[in-house]
């Protein structure tokens, strides 16, 4: 995986990039040509590749802003990010505490659900774990919806299509697969309605502001004194800390720590960090007001103005990119910004804490690589989301 979970293409692994398994399926000799190698996605690309290559039934990954769903889309497997707090984070190295989620990758939504049933338990040693009382009330609503659609007949299900996800970077192949998914849901009996999530346009900038600020704080412990690598250069006392972190962290981690540190400075806190947190709450409110089921975290709110059960979007803006096109170069700094843009479909769910799952639904006409669709559900309704994802995935073209 990418170092500390920071990356969208798995090019920042200590052992080199993870090749997309579909490269092997197309042409074993293609791996000898760097221009033919495509990314497995990040940060949990190794987990997605292992599942795609039938090396395991399922694998875990960390999903902070899409690090399970993006690799799942690129590798043609199912990638699930549970509701925040559903699965314990104990043992997971913190990147961004308020966003980090343990996700599951498998070949089918049923296999994901099997693993989810084992790990979705309250953990008293994880302060972010959903309390048992809240878990029980959410489970009751979740099971009720899941049992309502216990066959492939989705009559009565209302699925929203958000206009804000129809962004300019979407490839034509992804648009076609999205339309195919909408058509298939209609065939299965579901109703499709257009919806608006007006604050989605702030999601990417808000995510990278909040996540990098938290990363800067979390990774401060890796100073060579308490944790992590320690420089052997033996500089002066004033430079031990600087040399240790410069040697121990890769370029992308250093970049994100520096940006996060800037966000938390006195001058930027009011102008960057606080507005990002406000945008996050607005994005969360957009989802709460769109879903028919109320968010159990809102104790005073028992009803909603929403009109949809689930939301359907693309998982990524394109199929798997070439690895060489993802690696930053000295004369092309735009590759870093483009890498961040890959998360545009996945970060809104992460900021809101709602469950999201990527399912394989089609392939690129241009290169034959998988393209995934993403289903988003109300907070706490994880089993219901996986139930519908299983129906849609099994009925994909």
C-alpha positions as CSV (number, residue, x, y, z in Angstrom):
1,X,0.0,0.0,0.0
2,X,1.0,3.6,-0.2
3,X,3.1,4.9,2.6
4,X,0.8,5.7,5.6
5,X,-2.2,5.3,3.2
6,X,-1.3,8.5,1.3
7,X,-1.8,8.0,-2.4
8,X,-4.4,7.2,-5.1
9,X,-2.3,5.0,-7.4
10,X,-0.1,2.9,-5.1
11,X,3.1,4.4,-6.4
12,X,4.4,5.4,-2.9
13,X,4.8,1.9,-1.6
14,X,8.2,1.1,0.0
15,X,8.4,-1.9,-2.4
16,X,7.4,-0.1,-5.6
17,X,4.1,0.3,-7.4
18,X,1.5,-2.5,-7.4
19,X,0.6,-3.6,-11.0
20,X,-3.0,-3.8,-11.9
21,X,-3.9,-7.5,-12.2
22,X,-5.6,-6.9,-15.5
23,X,-2.2,-6.2,-17.0
24,X,-1.4,-9.9,-16.5
25,X,-4.7,-11.0,-18.0
26,X,-4.1,-9.0,-21.1
27,X,-0.5,-9.7,-21.8
28,X,2.2,-11.1,-19.4
29,X,4.9,-9.5,-21.5
30,X,3.3,-6.1,-21.0
31,X,4.9,-5.9,-17.6
32,X,8.3,-5.7,-19.3
33,X,7.2,-2.4,-20.9
34,X,6.7,0.3,-18.2
35,X,4.4,2.2,-20.5
36,X,1.9,-0.7,-20.5
37,X,1.7,-1.1,-16.7
38,X,-1.4,0.3,-15.1
39,X,-2.1,1.3,-11.5
40,X,-3.9,-0.9,-9.0
41,X,-5.1,2.2,-7.2
42,X,-4.4,3.5,-3.8
43,X,-3.8,3.4,-1.1
44,X,-5.0,-0.2,-0.6
45,X,-4.0,-1.4,-4.1
46,X,-2.2,-4.4,-2.8
47,X,-5.4,-5.7,-1.1
48,X,-7.4,-5.1,-4.2
49,X,-4.9,-6.8,-6.4
50,X,-4.7,-9.8,-4.1
51,X,-8.4,-10.3,-4.2
52,X,-8.5,-9.8,-8.0
53,X,-5.7,-12.4,-8.4
54,X,-7.7,-15.0,-6.3
55,X,-4.9,-15.0,-3.7
56,X,-7.5,-14.6,-0.9
57,X,-11.3,-14.6,-0.3
58,X,-11.2,-11.0,1.1
59,X,-8.8,-8.4,2.3
60,X,-8.9,-5.4,4.6
61,X,-7.8,-1.9,3.7
62,X,-7.8,1.5,5.2
63,X,-10.3,4.0,3.6
64,X,-9.7,7.6,4.5
65,X,-10.9,9.3,1.3
66,X,-11.5,6.4,-1.0
67,X,-8.5,4.1,-0.5
68,X,-10.6,1.0,-0.7
69,X,-13.2,2.0,-3.3
70,X,-10.7,3.5,-5.8
71,X,-8.5,0.3,-6.0
72,X,-11.7,-1.8,-6.1
73,X,-12.9,0.1,-9.2
74,X,-9.5,-0.2,-10.9
75,X,-9.1,-3.9,-10.2
76,X,-12.6,-5.0,-10.8
77,X,-13.6,-6.1,-7.3
78,X,-16.0,-5.0,-4.6
79,X,-14.7,-2.4,-2.1
80,X,-16.7,-1.4,0.9
81,X,-16.3,1.6,3.3
82,X,-18.5,1.0,6.3
83,X,-20.2,3.8,8.3
84,X,-17.6,5.6,10.4
85,X,-17.4,3.9,13.8
86,X,-19.0,0.6,12.7
87,X,-15.7,-1.3,12.6
88,X,-12.9,-0.9,15.1
89,X,-9.8,1.2,14.1
90,X,-7.7,-0.3,16.9
91,X,-4.3,-1.3,15.5
92,X,-4.7,1.0,12.5
93,X,-2.0,3.6,12.2
94,X,-3.8,6.9,12.2
95,X,-3.7,9.1,9.1
96,X,-6.7,11.3,9.8
97,X,-8.6,10.2,12.9
98,X,-12.0,11.6,11.9
99,X,-11.9,10.0,8.5
100,X,-10.0,6.7,8.8
101,X,-12.2,3.6,8.3
102,X,-11.3,0.0,8.0
103,X,-12.7,-1.3,4.7
104,X,-13.3,-4.6,3.1
105,X,-12.4,-5.9,-0.4
106,X,-13.8,-9.1,-2.0
107,X,-15.0,-10.6,-5.2
108,X,-18.7,-10.2,-4.2
109,X,-20.8,-8.1,-1.9
110,X,-21.9,-11.3,-0.2
111,X,-18.3,-12.1,0.7
112,X,-17.9,-8.5,2.0
113,X,-21.0,-8.9,4.1
114,X,-19.6,-12.1,5.6
115,X,-16.4,-10.4,6.7
116,X,-18.4,-7.3,7.8
117,X,-20.5,-9.4,10.1
118,X,-17.4,-10.5,11.9
119,X,-15.6,-7.2,12.4
120,X,-18.5,-4.8,12.8
121,X,-18.6,-5.1,16.6
122,X,-18.3,-2.5,19.4
123,X,-14.7,-2.1,20.6
124,X,-14.4,-0.4,24.0
125,X,-10.7,0.2,23.3
126,X,-11.5,2.4,20.2
127,X,-13.0,5.7,21.3
128,X,-14.5,6.2,17.8
129,X,-16.4,2.9,17.9
130,X,-20.1,3.3,17.6
131,X,-21.7,2.7,21.1
132,X,-23.8,-0.5,21.5
133,X,-27.1,1.4,22.1
134,X,-26.7,3.4,18.9
135,X,-25.5,0.3,17.1
136,X,-28.6,-1.6,18.1
137,X,-31.0,1.2,17.0
138,X,-29.2,1.6,13.6
139,X,-29.2,-2.2,13.1
140,X,-32.9,-2.3,13.6
141,X,-33.5,0.1,10.8
142,X,-30.8,-1.4,8.7
143,X,-32.3,-4.9,8.9
144,X,-35.8,-3.7,8.2
145,X,-34.7,-2.1,4.9
146,X,-32.5,-5.1,4.0
147,X,-35.4,-7.5,4.5
148,X,-37.8,-5.4,2.4
149,X,-35.8,-6.1,-0.7
150,X,-34.8,-9.7,-0.2
151,X,-34.9,-10.6,-3.9
152,X,-33.7,-9.2,-7.2
153,X,-37.0,-7.3,-7.5
154,X,-36.2,-3.7,-6.5
155,X,-39.7,-2.3,-7.0
156,X,-40.2,0.5,-4.5
157,X,-36.5,1.3,-4.2
158,X,-35.7,5.0,-5.0
159,X,-32.2,5.7,-6.2
160,X,-30.9,9.3,-6.5
161,X,-28.5,10.4,-9.3
162,X,-26.6,13.6,-8.1
163,X,-26.0,16.1,-10.8
164,X,-22.8,17.4,-9.0
165,X,-21.0,14.1,-9.8
166,X,-21.3,14.7,-13.5
167,X,-17.9,16.5,-13.5
168,X,-15.8,17.5,-16.5
169,X,-12.9,15.0,-15.8
170,X,-15.3,12.0,-16.1
171,X,-14.2,9.8,-19.1
172,X,-16.7,8.9,-21.7
173,X,-16.4,5.2,-20.7
174,X,-17.3,6.0,-17.1
175,X,-20.3,8.1,-18.2
176,X,-21.5,5.1,-20.4
177,X,-21.1,2.7,-17.5
178,X,-23.0,5.0,-15.2
179,X,-25.8,5.2,-17.7
180,X,-25.8,1.4,-17.9
181,X,-26.1,1.2,-14.1
182,X,-29.1,3.5,-14.2
183,X,-30.8,1.5,-16.9
184,X,-30.2,-1.8,-15.0
185,X,-31.7,-0.4,-11.8
186,X,-34.8,0.6,-13.8
187,X,-35.0,-2.9,-15.3
188,X,-34.9,-4.3,-11.8
189,X,-37.9,-2.1,-10.8
190,X,-36.1,0.7,-9.0
191,X,-37.2,4.3,-9.4
192,X,-34.5,6.8,-10.5
193,X,-34.7,10.4,-9.5
194,X,-32.3,13.3,-10.1
195,X,-31.0,14.9,-6.9
196,X,-28.8,17.8,-5.9
197,X,-26.0,17.7,-3.3
198,X,-25.0,21.4,-3.7
199,X,-22.0,21.5,-1.4
200,X,-20.3,18.6,-3.1
201,X,-18.2,21.1,-5.0
202,X,-16.3,21.9,-1.8
203,X,-15.6,18.3,-0.9
204,X,-12.2,17.7,-2.4
205,X,-10.7,20.9,-1.0
206,X,-12.3,20.4,2.4
207,X,-11.1,16.8,2.5
208,X,-7.5,17.6,1.8
209,X,-7.5,20.5,4.2
210,X,-8.9,18.4,7.1
211,X,-7.1,15.2,6.3
212,X,-3.7,16.8,6.0
213,X,-4.1,18.9,9.2
214,X,-4.9,15.7,11.1
215,X,-2.0,13.8,9.4
216,X,0.4,16.5,10.4
217,X,-0.6,16.0,14.0
218,X,-0.8,12.2,14.0
219,X,2.6,11.7,12.3
220,X,4.4,14.0,14.7
221,X,5.1,11.0,16.9
222,X,7.4,9.5,14.3
223,X,10.4,11.6,15.4
224,X,13.0,8.9,16.0
225,X,12.8,9.4,19.7
226,X,9.5,7.7,20.5
227,X,8.6,5.9,17.2
228,X,10.0,5.4,13.7
229,X,13.3,5.7,12.0
230,X,16.2,7.5,13.7
231,X,18.9,9.2,11.7
232,X,22.4,7.8,12.1
233,X,24.1,11.0,10.7
234,X,24.6,12.3,14.2
235,X,24.0,16.0,13.4
236,X,23.7,18.6,16.1
237,X,20.8,18.2,18.6
238,X,18.8,20.8,16.8
239,X,19.0,18.8,13.5
240,X,18.3,15.3,14.8
241,X,14.6,15.6,14.5
242,X,14.7,17.3,11.1
243,X,17.2,14.8,9.6
244,X,15.3,11.8,11.0
245,X,12.0,12.9,9.5
246,X,13.6,13.9,6.2
247,X,15.2,10.4,5.9
248,X,12.2,8.4,7.2
249,X,9.3,9.9,5.3
250,X,8.8,9.6,1.6
251,X,8.2,12.6,-0.7
252,X,4.4,12.4,-0.7
253,X,4.2,12.0,3.1
254,X,6.5,15.0,3.6
255,X,4.4,17.0,1.2
256,X,1.2,16.3,3.1
257,X,2.7,16.9,6.5
258,X,4.0,20.3,5.4
259,X,0.7,21.3,3.9
260,X,-1.1,20.1,7.0
261,X,1.2,22.0,9.2
262,X,0.6,25.2,7.2
263,X,-3.2,24.7,7.6
264,X,-2.9,24.7,11.4
265,X,-0.7,27.8,11.6
266,X,-2.3,30.9,13.1
267,X,-2.6,32.6,9.8
268,X,-4.3,29.8,8.0
269,X,-6.4,28.3,10.8
270,X,-9.2,30.8,10.4
271,X,-9.0,31.0,6.6
272,X,-8.5,27.4,5.7
273,X,-9.1,24.9,8.5
274,X,-12.3,26.3,10.0
275,X,-14.0,26.9,6.6
276,X,-13.1,23.3,5.6
277,X,-14.8,22.0,8.8
278,X,-17.9,24.1,8.0
279,X,-18.0,22.8,4.5
280,X,-17.8,19.3,5.9
281,X,-20.9,19.8,8.0
282,X,-22.8,21.2,5.0
283,X,-21.8,18.2,2.9
284,X,-23.0,15.9,5.7
285,X,-26.3,17.8,5.9
286,X,-26.8,17.4,2.2
287,X,-26.8,13.7,2.5
288,X,-28.9,13.7,5.7
289,X,-31.6,15.8,3.9
290,X,-31.5,13.6,0.8
291,X,-32.0,10.1,2.3
292,X,-35.4,8.9,3.4
293,X,-33.9,7.2,6.5
294,X,-32.9,9.5,9.3
295,X,-29.3,9.6,10.5
296,X,-29.3,7.9,14.0
297,X,-26.5,10.3,15.1
298,X,-29.0,13.2,14.9
299,X,-30.9,12.4,18.1
300,X,-33.3,15.2,17.8
301,X,-34.2,14.6,14.2
302,X,-36.6,11.7,13.6
303,X,-37.7,12.5,10.1
304,X,-36.1,13.8,6.9
305,X,-37.1,15.8,3.9
306,X,-35.3,13.2,1.7
307,X,-36.8,11.1,-1.0
308,X,-34.2,8.5,-1.9
309,X,-33.0,5.2,-0.3
310,X,-29.6,5.2,-2.0
311,X,-27.4,7.2,-4.3
312,X,-25.6,5.9,-7.4
313,X,-22.4,7.5,-8.7
314,X,-19.2,6.5,-10.5
315,X,-16.4,5.2,-8.3
316,X,-13.6,6.9,-10.2
317,X,-13.3,9.4,-13.0
318,X,-11.6,6.9,-15.3
319,X,-10.3,3.3,-15.5
320,X,-6.9,2.5,-14.2
321,X,-4.2,5.0,-15.4
322,X,-0.8,4.1,-16.6
323,X,1.7,3.9,-13.6
324,X,4.2,6.1,-15.4
325,X,1.6,8.9,-15.9
326,X,1.1,9.0,-12.1
327,X,4.7,9.4,-11.0
328,X,5.5,13.1,-10.3
329,X,8.5,14.5,-12.3
330,X,10.6,17.5,-11.7
331,X,9.2,19.2,-14.8
332,X,5.5,18.2,-14.4
333,X,4.1,19.1,-11.0
334,X,0.5,18.8,-12.3
335,X,0.7,15.1,-11.7
336,X,0.4,15.6,-8.0
337,X,-2.8,17.7,-8.4
338,X,-4.2,15.2,-10.9
339,X,-3.6,12.4,-8.4
340,X,-5.7,14.3,-5.8
341,X,-8.4,14.8,-8.4
342,X,-8.8,11.0,-8.6
343,X,-10.5,11.1,-5.2
344,X,-13.3,13.5,-6.3
345,X,-15.9,10.7,-6.4
346,X,-15.1,9.2,-3.1
347,X,-14.3,11.9,-0.6
348,X,-17.9,13.2,0.0
349,X,-18.9,9.9,1.6
350,X,-15.7,9.9,3.7
351,X,-16.4,13.5,5.0
352,X,-19.9,12.5,5.9
353,X,-19.1,9.1,7.5
354,X,-21.8,7.3,5.4
355,X,-21.3,3.8,4.0
356,X,-20.2,3.5,0.4
357,X,-19.4,0.5,-1.8
358,X,-17.8,0.2,-5.2
359,X,-18.9,-2.6,-7.4
360,X,-17.5,-3.7,-10.8
361,X,-20.0,-2.9,-13.5
362,X,-18.3,-2.5,-16.8
363,X,-15.1,-2.2,-18.7
364,X,-13.4,0.6,-20.7
365,X,-13.9,0.3,-24.5
366,X,-10.6,1.9,-24.9
367,X,-8.4,-0.4,-22.8
368,X,-10.5,-3.2,-21.4
369,X,-9.8,-2.3,-17.8
370,X,-12.6,-2.4,-15.2
371,X,-14.9,0.5,-14.3
372,X,-16.8,0.6,-11.0
373,X,-20.0,2.2,-9.8
374,X,-20.5,3.5,-6.3
375,X,-23.6,3.1,-4.1
376,X,-24.0,5.5,-1.2
377,X,-26.3,4.8,1.7
378,X,-27.6,6.4,4.9
379,X,-25.4,6.4,8.0
380,X,-25.7,3.0,9.8
381,X,-27.5,1.2,6.9
382,X,-24.5,-0.9,5.9
383,X,-26.2,-4.3,5.4
384,X,-29.0,-2.7,3.4
385,X,-26.4,-1.0,1.1
386,X,-24.5,-4.3,0.6
387,X,-27.8,-6.1,-0.1
388,X,-28.6,-3.8,-3.0
389,X,-25.0,-3.7,-4.2
390,X,-25.1,-7.5,-4.5
391,X,-28.3,-7.3,-6.6
392,X,-26.9,-4.7,-8.9
393,X,-23.5,-6.4,-9.3
394,X,-25.0,-9.8,-10.1
395,X,-27.2,-8.2,-12.8
396,X,-24.4,-6.1,-14.4
397,X,-24.0,-6.5,-18.2
